[in-house]
Amino acid sequence: MPNAFALLGLPRIAALNEEALQQAWLAASRSAHPDQPGGDAAQAAEINSAYETLQAPEKRLKHLLELHEVPWRTVPIDEAMMGLFGRVGSTLQNVAVFLKRKQAATSALAKALLAPDEMRLREQLEELGATLDTERTRLLESLPAFDARLNAGDSTALTDLQHLQARLAYFGKWQTQVREALLSLM
């Protein structure tokens, strides 16, 4: 993929302002739109792809690492992340087991008897979702510090950014799974 930052005329940084990103995308897509004089459908598609890449922080960081030619490698999960992974996994497993029990319940009484378990699972999922949101927000708030480290020529900043990108990717996946589990209980 071409440099998404350059396509939208934005600086190559980890912490992009969402409003500036959207304004840059609107300006670029307006001029490249196929219905405009001199517009080009292929260029418009590239601009939309660049916007999608830069809009999601984990994708933006991955792209930034690619532009810095940091080779992809597996990033080990630390103990805190592993503990959170265990909570997410066991809660999602409990939801799956509950949904099978709920599906097997045929009478109104059997379904009513499942209500306390369903409420408990919803509360667990909401608490887990709040924890994930808090941790993800904390990680996103650290992005300006990474930009400062990169600008200062800190040799470890890219490795640390790679770890941050992996953590954000995990959080994004887990948040999606928790939301889907909550929806399945509705």
N, C-alpha and C positions, 0 to 999 in steps of 0.2 A: 504494500500500500504506500502511496506517496505520503509525504509529510503532511499530516492532517493539520498541524499548527500553521504551516506555511499556506496551505490551501485556504484557510480562513483568516489569514493575516494576524495570527495571534502569537504571543511569545511562547517559546518552548519551555513551559513550566508545569509543575505538578499541580499547583493550586490555582486553577482557573476560576475567575469570577463567572458564575452562571449567567448573569445578565449580559456581561460582555461577550460571552460565548454565543448566546442566543442572538444578540445584535449582529455579531460578525457573520453568523450563519445566515441570518435573514438578508443581510446586504449581499453576501456572496451568492446566495441562491436566487435572489431577485435578478441579478445581472446574468446569471447562467441559465435561468429558466428557459426551456425551449419555446415558450410563447412570446418571449421578449426578442426584439431585434438583436441578432448576433448571439442568441442563446444556443446552448448546446446540451442535448439530453445527457450525453456521456459525462460532461463536466458537472452538470447538475447532480447526477448520481454520485460522482466522486465527492462533491461538496456535502451531500446528505450522509454519505458514509463517514466522512471526516467528522461531521457533527455528532453522529452516533458514537464514534470512537472517543471523542473528547468529552461527551456528556457523562458517560459512566466512568467514575474515578478509577476503577480497576482496569478498564480498557485503556484509559488515558495513560495510566502509569506503565502498562505493558507497552504501549506505543512509544512512550518516552524512552523506556529502556531499549527498545528496538532501535530507535534513532541514535542512541548512545552506543549502539552495537554491543550491548551486554548480552552474552550468550545465555540462552535459556538453560535453567537447571532446576532440579527439584529443591524446594525450600523445606527444610524440616519444620515440623510443627512443634512449638514449645509446649511446656507442661500446662500452662494456662489455657492455651488453645485446645489441647488434647482433652482437658477437663470439660471445656465447653462443648467440644465435639461429642463427648460421651453423654452430656445432658441432652443435646439435640437428638442424638441417635436413639437414646432410650425413650425419650418423650414421643418421638415420631413412631417408634415401634409400639408403644402403648396405644397410640391413636389408631394404628392399623389393626391391632388386636380388638380394640373397642368397636371399630367400624364393622368388623366381621360379626361380633356379638350383636350389634345393633341390626345388622342386615338379617341375622338369623331370628331375631325377635319378631314373632308374627302377631301376637296379641297386643292390645293397647296396654294391658297390665305389664307385660314383659318389657315393653318400650318405656313405660313410666318408671319402672324399677331401675332402668339404666340412666335416668336423668341425673342423679347425683354424680355418677362417674363421668358423664359427659361434661357437667359443669366443672368438675375438678380438672379434667383435661384441658378445657378451654382456659381456665385460670393459669394452668401451667404453661400453656402455649403463649398466652398474653404476657406472662412474666418473662418467659424466655425471649419473646420478641422484643420486649423492652430492654432486656440485657443486651441483646444483639445490636439494637439501635444505638444504645449508649456507647458501646464499645466501638461501633463503626464511626459514630460521630467523633469520638475521641481520636481515632486514627485519621479521619479527614482533617481535623483541626491541626494535625501535625504536618500537613503538607507544606505550608509556608516555610517551616523550619528546614525541610528538605531542599526547597528551592534556594534558601540562603546557603545551605551547605554546598550545594552544587555550584552556585555562583562563586563561593569562596575557594573552590577547587578541592574540597574534602574528598580524599581518595576512597573513603569507605561509604560515601553517601549513596552511590549507585547500588552497592550490595545491600545496604539497609533499605533502599527504595524497593529493591526486588522482594525483600521480605515483607515490606508493607503491602506491596501489590498482591502478594500471595494471600496475606491475611484478609485484605479487602475482598478478594475473590471468594474466599471461604465464607466470610460474613454475608456477602451477597447471595451465595447459594443457600446458606442456612436460613436467611431471612425469607427467601422465596419458599423454601420447604415448610417453614413454620406458618406462613400466610396460607399456603395451600392446605395444610392440615387444619387450620382454623376454619377455612371455607368448607372443608369436607364435613366438619361437625355441624354446620348450619342446616 
